[in-house]
């Protein structure tokens, strides 16, 4: 009887020990799970902080070293009102009257430094200019490309497509680079006075036509003795009034 009671007590003791062991194991797993769950966001957050701190100086360095191309055209510490148009951004004055002086509110572009009348650095300022578009400026206010393929001595006068750019110190509305039709006005270096002098003195031998690059007419005058003098007199008149010009179509100097 005592043996049976001892066996039952041993079984209960074993059951309690097994229960405690299982409880310990479960508590250990739960703790590890809690630890990993809390550690993962922290590590991710730490990584984000690390990546941000390492990348931020890189972008700042890129922004500080990058200099726009227009800065080379902008004089430093000069008057803001004297800056070239490429160095500023202005608001359009829609109330201005064409051909009349108007005031425009402007602001310097980044990396541009300028001063006011009191030698104080400023960003916002005003400029005065005539209310007109760039293509309406006087011919002395812009520079255009030249063409050597059109004839200057022709009736009617020929035109060519030119690309014009406004000068740096001129302010105007609209695009500063614009197309325009211009008359052919290039020169090849021929002098009107030289051509007229050759026509009067040696015109009978075709010297004037040879000088202007007209070889066929020069040979014709040479072998016909100036058309027996008639062709010579006619050429003197034609060159004198400017009707006969260089063979390449250029203008006299």
C-alpha positions as CSV (number, residue, x, y, z in Angstrom):
1,X,0.0,0.0,0.0
2,X,2.8,2.4,0.8
3,X,4.5,1.5,-2.5
4,X,1.3,2.6,-4.4
5,X,1.1,5.9,-2.5
6,X,4.8,6.6,-3.3
7,X,4.3,5.8,-6.9
8,X,1.4,8.3,-7.2
9,X,3.4,11.0,-5.4
10,X,6.3,10.4,-7.8
11,X,4.0,10.8,-10.8
12,X,2.6,14.0,-9.5
13,X,6.0,15.3,-8.8
14,X,7.1,14.4,-12.4
15,X,4.0,16.1,-13.8
16,X,4.7,19.3,-11.8
17,X,8.3,19.3,-13.0
18,X,7.2,18.8,-16.6
19,X,4.8,21.6,-16.4
20,X,7.4,24.0,-14.9
21,X,9.8,23.0,-17.7
22,X,7.3,23.7,-20.4
23,X,6.4,27.0,-18.8
24,X,10.1,28.0,-18.7
25,X,10.6,27.1,-22.3
26,X,7.5,29.0,-23.4
27,X,8.5,32.1,-21.4
28,X,12.0,32.0,-23.0
29,X,10.6,31.9,-26.5
30,X,8.2,34.7,-25.8
31,X,11.0,36.8,-24.5
32,X,13.1,36.1,-27.6
33,X,10.2,37.0,-29.9
34,X,9.6,40.2,-28.0
35,X,13.3,41.0,-28.2
36,X,13.5,40.5,-32.0
37,X,10.3,42.4,-32.7
38,X,11.6,45.4,-30.8
39,X,15.1,45.2,-32.1
40,X,14.1,45.1,-35.8
41,X,12.5,48.6,-35.9
42,X,15.4,50.0,-33.9
43,X,17.9,48.6,-36.3
44,X,15.9,49.8,-39.3
45,X,15.6,53.3,-37.8
46,X,19.3,53.3,-37.0
47,X,20.0,52.3,-40.6
48,X,17.8,55.1,-41.8
49,X,19.5,57.6,-39.6
50,X,22.9,56.3,-40.7
51,X,22.0,56.5,-44.4
52,X,20.5,60.0,-44.0
53,X,23.5,61.3,-42.2
54,X,25.9,60.0,-44.8
55,X,23.9,61.1,-47.8
56,X,23.0,64.6,-46.6
57,X,26.5,66.0,-46.8
58,X,26.9,64.6,-50.3
59,X,23.9,66.5,-51.6
60,X,24.9,69.6,-49.9
61,X,28.3,69.4,-51.4
62,X,26.8,68.9,-54.9
63,X,24.5,71.9,-54.5
64,X,27.3,74.2,-53.2
65,X,29.8,73.3,-55.9
66,X,27.3,73.5,-58.8
67,X,27.5,77.0,-60.3
68,X,25.1,78.0,-63.1
69,X,26.6,79.1,-66.4
70,X,25.0,82.6,-66.3
71,X,27.2,83.5,-63.3
72,X,30.1,84.2,-65.6
73,X,28.2,87.0,-67.2
74,X,27.2,88.6,-63.9
75,X,29.8,91.1,-62.3
76,X,30.0,90.7,-58.6
77,X,29.3,93.5,-56.1
78,X,28.1,95.9,-58.9
79,X,24.9,97.9,-59.1
80,X,21.9,95.7,-59.4
81,X,20.4,98.0,-62.0
82,X,23.5,97.6,-64.2
83,X,23.4,93.8,-64.3
84,X,22.9,92.1,-67.7
85,X,19.4,90.7,-68.3
86,X,20.6,87.1,-67.9
87,X,21.4,87.7,-64.3
88,X,17.9,88.7,-63.2
89,X,14.3,87.7,-63.4
90,X,11.7,90.5,-63.9
91,X,8.0,90.6,-63.7
92,X,6.2,91.7,-66.8
93,X,4.5,95.1,-66.4
94,X,1.3,94.6,-68.4
95,X,0.2,98.2,-67.8
96,X,3.2,99.7,-69.7
97,X,2.5,101.7,-72.9
98,X,4.5,100.8,-76.0
99,X,7.4,103.1,-76.6
100,X,7.1,104.7,-73.2
101,X,9.5,104.3,-70.2
102,X,8.2,101.8,-67.7
103,X,9.4,100.4,-64.3
104,X,9.8,96.6,-63.8
105,X,10.2,94.7,-60.6
106,X,13.2,92.4,-60.7
107,X,15.1,89.9,-58.6
108,X,18.6,88.6,-58.9
109,X,19.1,84.9,-59.8
110,X,20.8,82.5,-57.3
111,X,24.6,82.9,-56.8
112,X,24.4,86.5,-58.1
113,X,25.5,89.3,-55.7
114,X,24.8,93.0,-56.4
115,X,24.5,96.3,-54.5
116,X,22.2,99.3,-54.3
117,X,23.2,102.9,-54.3
118,X,24.2,102.7,-50.7
119,X,26.5,99.7,-51.3
120,X,24.1,97.4,-49.5
121,X,23.5,94.0,-50.9
122,X,20.0,93.5,-52.2
123,X,18.0,90.9,-54.0
124,X,14.8,92.8,-55.1
125,X,15.1,96.0,-57.1
126,X,13.5,97.9,-60.0
127,X,14.8,98.8,-63.4
128,X,13.6,101.4,-66.0
129,X,13.4,100.5,-69.6
130,X,11.3,101.3,-72.7
131,X,8.2,99.2,-73.2
132,X,8.9,97.3,-76.4
133,X,9.7,93.8,-77.6
134,X,13.3,92.8,-78.4
135,X,12.6,92.5,-82.2
136,X,11.3,96.1,-82.2
137,X,14.6,97.5,-81.0
138,X,16.8,99.7,-83.1
139,X,19.3,97.9,-85.3
140,X,22.2,99.2,-83.1
141,X,20.8,97.3,-80.1
142,X,21.3,93.8,-81.4
143,X,23.8,91.8,-83.5
144,X,22.7,89.5,-86.4
145,X,24.4,86.8,-88.4
146,X,25.6,87.7,-91.8
147,X,25.1,85.8,-95.1
148,X,27.6,85.5,-97.9
149,X,25.2,83.5,-100.2
150,X,22.8,86.3,-101.3
151,X,23.3,89.0,-104.0
152,X,23.6,92.5,-102.7
153,X,23.4,94.0,-106.2
154,X,20.0,92.9,-107.5
155,X,16.6,94.3,-108.3
156,X,14.6,94.0,-106.1
157,X,17.1,93.7,-103.3
158,X,17.4,90.3,-101.8
159,X,16.9,89.4,-98.2
160,X,18.1,86.5,-96.0
161,X,17.1,84.9,-92.8
162,X,19.2,86.1,-89.9
163,X,19.4,85.2,-86.2
164,X,19.7,88.3,-84.0
165,X,20.8,88.5,-80.4
166,X,20.2,91.5,-78.2
167,X,23.3,93.2,-76.6
168,X,24.0,92.4,-73.0
169,X,23.3,96.0,-71.7
170,X,19.9,96.3,-73.4
171,X,16.7,95.4,-71.7
172,X,13.5,94.5,-73.6
173,X,10.4,92.3,-73.5
174,X,10.2,88.8,-75.0
175,X,12.9,86.5,-76.4
176,X,16.4,88.0,-76.6
177,X,17.3,85.8,-79.6
178,X,14.9,86.1,-82.5
179,X,14.8,85.6,-86.3
180,X,14.7,88.5,-88.7
181,X,14.7,89.1,-92.5
182,X,17.6,91.4,-93.4
183,X,18.9,92.9,-96.7
184,X,22.0,91.4,-98.1
185,X,24.8,93.8,-97.0
186,X,28.1,92.0,-96.9
187,X,31.2,93.2,-98.6
188,X,34.1,91.3,-100.2
189,X,36.6,94.1,-99.8
190,X,36.2,95.8,-103.2
191,X,36.5,99.6,-103.2
192,X,34.2,101.7,-105.4
193,X,36.8,104.4,-105.9
194,X,39.3,101.9,-107.2
195,X,36.8,100.4,-109.6
196,X,35.9,103.8,-110.9
197,X,39.5,104.9,-111.3
198,X,40.3,101.7,-113.3
199,X,37.2,102.2,-115.5
200,X,38.3,105.8,-116.4
201,X,42.0,105.1,-117.0
202,X,42.2,101.4,-118.1
203,X,38.6,100.7,-118.9
204,X,39.4,100.1,-122.6
205,X,41.5,97.1,-121.6
206,X,38.9,95.7,-119.2
207,X,40.8,96.4,-116.0
208,X,37.7,97.5,-114.2
209,X,35.9,94.3,-115.0
210,X,38.9,92.2,-114.1
211,X,39.1,94.0,-110.8
212,X,35.5,93.3,-110.0
213,X,35.9,89.6,-110.8
214,X,34.0,89.7,-114.1
215,X,36.4,87.8,-116.3
216,X,34.2,87.3,-119.3
217,X,33.3,90.9,-119.6
218,X,36.9,91.9,-119.0
219,X,38.1,89.6,-121.9
220,X,35.3,91.0,-124.1
221,X,36.5,94.6,-123.5
222,X,40.1,93.7,-123.9
223,X,39.7,92.1,-127.3
224,X,37.2,94.7,-128.5
225,X,39.3,97.6,-127.3
226,X,36.5,98.6,-124.9
227,X,33.8,98.1,-127.5
228,X,35.6,100.8,-129.6
229,X,35.2,103.2,-126.7
230,X,31.4,102.9,-126.3
231,X,31.5,100.0,-123.8
232,X,34.2,101.9,-121.8
233,X,32.0,105.0,-121.5
234,X,29.0,103.0,-120.5
235,X,30.9,101.1,-117.8
236,X,32.2,104.4,-116.4
237,X,28.6,105.5,-115.9
238,X,27.4,102.2,-114.6
239,X,30.2,101.9,-112.1
240,X,29.9,105.6,-111.1
241,X,26.2,105.2,-110.1
242,X,26.9,101.8,-108.4
243,X,24.8,99.7,-110.8
244,X,27.8,97.4,-111.7
245,X,29.3,95.9,-108.6
246,X,31.6,93.0,-107.6
247,X,30.9,89.6,-109.2
248,X,30.3,87.9,-105.9
249,X,27.4,90.1,-105.1
250,X,29.0,92.0,-102.2
251,X,28.9,95.7,-101.6
252,X,31.6,98.2,-102.2
253,X,33.6,99.4,-99.2
